[in-house]
Amino acid sequence: MEHLFSYGTLQLENVQLSTFGRSLKGTPDVLHGFSLEMIAIEDAEIVSTSGATHHPIAKFSGAESDRVEGTLFLITVEELQHADNYEVDNYKRVTVKLASGISAWVYLDKRYAPQLT
């Protein structure tokens, strides 16, 4: 099983059903040192699934006071691949340590993710 932290559309039940074929149960958690921006989504299928033309994207700031609230899910390796297929090219999946102390996968702004890997 894999930990996945979501701060955006993967928290929506309709996106979970479309992406994973089931509703996920999760717990609140926080990612420190990041801030959120919105990006335009041009992939019509993703817009149709999420119902939104703009999605949040976490950008590394390094400031401990910056925080992104979201939900920590436990998913299978296969479901993680489905999440990879759902996310557009602006995102990169990396491992981070959350406020809870749990290490989890998260999709970040790929322009800033290399600083973390």
VEXLUM-904742 format. One record per residue (C-alpha): x, y, z. Coordinates in steps of 0.02 Angstrom, whole numbers, plus 50000, padded with zeros to 5 digits. Layout:
BEGIN
XYZ;...
//
This chain:
BEGIN
500005000050000;500535017949966;500185034350056;499545048249943;499285066050001;498015076149903;497645094649919;496595095949761;495385086949650;495885069249702;494925073149862;493295074349761;492215058749762;491785059949576;493645060949533;494025046149647;492655035649568;493285039749394;495135037549437;495105023149562;493395015349539;492995018249722;492795031649855;494335033949963;494345036350151;495685048150214;496305058450360;496725076950365;498575081350358;499685096250315;501185099150203;502325112950271;503485123550163;502305124650014;501025136949950;499605134649826;499325142449656;498005138849526;498405132549351;497315131349197;496915113549144;496845111448955;496485092648950;494615091448912;494465074248992;495225080249156;494095095649155;492605084549124;493085072849267;493475086449394;492185099149337;493495112849350;494545122149222;495835127149355;496645115849484;497745119749634;499595115849622;500825115749768;502385126149745;503925124149856;504265139849958;505375133050096;504495144050223;503925133650372;502465145750395;501785141050223;500625126150230;499505116050118;498055107050198;497405091150120;496965072950145;498085057750167;497465042150080;498055024150081;497975016849905;498675002149807;500175003049690;498965000549545;497895015049605;499455025949616;499755022549431;497955027949395;498305044149490;499855046649382;498765045049228;497515057649296;498765071449335;499285083049194;501095086649144;501245101749259;501355089949408;502755078549466;502505064949597;503785065449738;503895059249917;503705071850058;503575071150247;501915077650312;501545086350478;500955069550546;502705062550516;502085050950379;503025050250214;501835051150067;501765053649881;501135070649825;500965079249657;501915095749655;502305109349529;503635100549424;504605116849405;505015116249591;504975097549630;506805094049582;507355103649738;506515090049843;507125074149758;
//
